[in-house]
Amino acid sequence: MIAAEIFEPIDHESVVDTVVGKVETMIVDGVLKDGARLPSEREMADAFGVSRPKLREALQTLEARGLVHVRHGDGTYIAKLTGRAMSPAMLALYSRHGEAFYDYLEYRREQEAFATRLAAQRATAADKERLSAIREELEAAWLGQDAEAESEADFRLHHAVVDASHNTTLIHMMASVYDLTRRGIFYNHDLLRSIDDSGRKLLDQHIEIIESVLSADPVRAEEAARDHMDYVEESIRRGRELQRREQRARMRFKTGV
């Protein structure tokens, strides 16, 4: 659940409009993201310094605008706003035409290089604290050989870098792209170890991205992001080729050829 502390007291004459405006700004800025559960009405009213009837009216306005969804007996959630980057039909088409997948990687390479460069220029103290915490998570997951924790920390890193770019369009567009990756639409995360089974090189690349942002070096940051995406593409190509070889070998074994 989102912490109530992010909502600040209001001293504006138009209380409802001000509450609505503040929540909308947090949505645009990527502070409140799709599916996030808001605090209770009491907590939000106390945080904003407004009455619960006024807060309820503001939430009704936000719901009418399609920005939040009130689930009676459960709470209020930020609506699904960014949608899917591609329709199910297009995703199925991509799966049948493998080369199109590399266009997706090309898109990610350019956007992540841009985002990482901006992050190195714009990251705040809070952004850097978040990145440092993720570095510790990545290192702990690698040392513990916890593939699931490593994958989750990987996703959090990419989200954190984009958030640190403080470009709201990038934040929302890339959130949709990362959702496809998280759901394994384009590739299985295990393929990233097709070159280096230990995962050490992948960890080193992630650390380099983090260090370049922490050191506020935009040129180094952009290069680190491009190198990482080049490695991702090479790993996936290698992994897919290994899968094809294994499939052919098993077929020959079964047929006795």
N, C-alpha and C positions, 0 to 999 in steps of 0.2 A: 504494500500500500504506500502511496505517496505520503511523505511526512507533512504534517500540518504547518511546520515552521516556514515552509517556502511561501506561505500566504501572509501578506503584510497588512497591518491595520489601514483603514480607509478614513480619510477626512474630507472627502469630496461631497458636494451638495447632492449630486445624483448618485445615491448609494448603489442602486441596482445596476445602472449603466457602468459604474466604476468597477464593480465586481465582475461584470461580464467582460469588460475591457481587459482587466488584469488576467483573467483566465484565458481569454483569447490570445493575449500576448504570449502567455506561457506555452500555449499550444503552437503558435507560430515559431517561437524560439526553440521548440523541441524539448522544453522542460517537461511538459505533459505530453506523453506519447500515446499512441494507439493502445487501447485496452487497459490503460493505467486506472487503478481504482482510487478515487478521491477519498479524502478523509470523511468522517461523518459530518452531518450538517452542524452539529454542535461544535466540533473541532474547527471547521472552516469558519463558522460565524465568529467564534472567539478569536481566531487568527486574524480575520479581516477587521474585527471590531465592529461588527454589524449585528442586527437582530436576525434571529432564525427565519422569521417571515420574509425579510428582505433577501436573505441568502436563497431561500426557497424560490422566490420570484426570479432571482438571477439564474438559478439552475434551470428553471422552466424556460427562460429565454434562450439559454444555451442549448437546451434539448430541442426547442422549436427550430433552431438554426442547424440542427443535425450535428452538433459538436460534442454532446454528451448523451449518454443513454442511462436512464434511471431504471434500475431493476428493483422493484419494490420488495422489501424484505432482505435485500442483498447490499445495495449501495448504488453509487453513481460512478460511471466509468466513462473515460474518454472514448468517443466513437471511433470506429475504424475509418480513418480519414484518407490515408494515402492509397489504399487499394492495392491491387496486384500490379506488378510491373508488366505482366503479360497475362493474357487470358489462358484458361486451361487448354484451349485448342492450340494456341501458339506454343505453349510449353510442350505439348505432345509433338508438335511439328519440329521443334528444336531437338527433341529426343530422337527423332527419325533422321535428322540431318545434322550429323555430328560437327561438320565444319562451322555451322552457324554458332555453335557453342563458343568458338574462339572469338567471335565478334563480341560476345558477352564479356569475355576476359579482356579484350581490347578496351571496351567501354570502362570496365572496372579499373584497368591500369591508368587510364587518363584521369578519371574522376578521383581515384585515391591519391594519385601523385599531386593533383591540384589541392585536394583536401589536406594532405599531409604538409604541403608547403604552407598553406594558410595556417594550419595548426601551429607550426613552428613560429609563425609571426604573431599569432593572436592568443595562444594558450594562456589562460589565467592560472593563478596559484591553485585554484580548485581543480582545474583541468589536469595540471601537472601532478597533483596529489592522486587523482583518479588513475592516471597512467602509471604512476609508480606502484600503486596497489595492484594493478593488473600485471605488471612485470613480476611482482612477487608471486602472484597466482600462477603465471605461466611457468616460472622456474620450479615452483612446488609441484605442479602437475607433471612436469617433465621428470623431475627427480623421483617422483612416486610412480612414474609410468602409468598415470591415470589418463587414458585417452579421452574419456568423456569430459573430465575437468579441463583438459588441455584444449579441446574443441570449444568449450563454452568460453574459456578465457580468450581464445582467438577471436571469437565473435565480439566479445565485449571490447577487445582492443580496437577493432576496426570501427565499431560504433563510437568509442571514446575519441578516436582521432578525428572522425568526421564531426562530432559534437564540438571538438576544440577548434574547428575551422570557423565556427560562429557564422557560417553561411546557412541561413535557414532553408534555402532551396536544396542545397547539398544534403542537409540533415534529413529532410523528408524523402527525397528521391532515393538516397542510398539506403535508408531504412527499408524501403520496399525491395531493393535489390538484395540486401543482406537476408531478408526474410526468405527469399527463394533459396539462397545458399544454405541457410540453417535447416530448411526442410529437405535438403538433399535433392533439389530439383535438377541441378546441373551436374553435380558430381558428389561422390562420397568423400568425406574428409580424409578417409584412410588413404586415398590416392596420393595425398601430399607427402607420404613417406615412401613413395616408389623409388626415389633416388637415394635418400638417406633414411634407412630404416630406423635409426636411433631417434630421429626427429631433432637432433641437435642443430642442424643447419637452419631449420625452420625457426627454432627458438632464438638462435643468434640474429636472424633477420628481424624477428619481432622486437627484440631488445634494441637493435640498431634503430628501428623506427621510433621507439620510445625515447631513446637517448638523443636522437636528432631533434625531436620536438622539445624535450626538456632543456636542451642546450640552445634553443632558439636559432637553429641553423637551417633556414629554408631550403638552401641548395642541397645540403646533405639529406634533408628530410625527403625531398622530392626524389632524389636518387635512390634512397632506401626503399621508398614505396615502389618505384619502378623495378628495382632489382627483385623485390619480393614477388611482385606479380609475374615477372619473367620466370622466376623459379616455380611459382604455382603452375604456370602454363606448361613448363618443361616437365614437371612432375606428373601432371595429369596425362600429357601425351605419352610419357614413359609408362605410366600405370595402365593406361588403356591398351597399349601395345602388349604389355605383359599379360593382361587378361585375355587378349585375342590369341596369343601364343598358347596359353594354358588351355583355352577352349579347344584349339586345334589339336593339341597333344592328347587331350582326353578323348576326343572323337576318334583319333587314330588308334588309341589304346582299346577303345570299345569295339572297333571294327577289326582289330588285329592287323592293321596295315603298318 
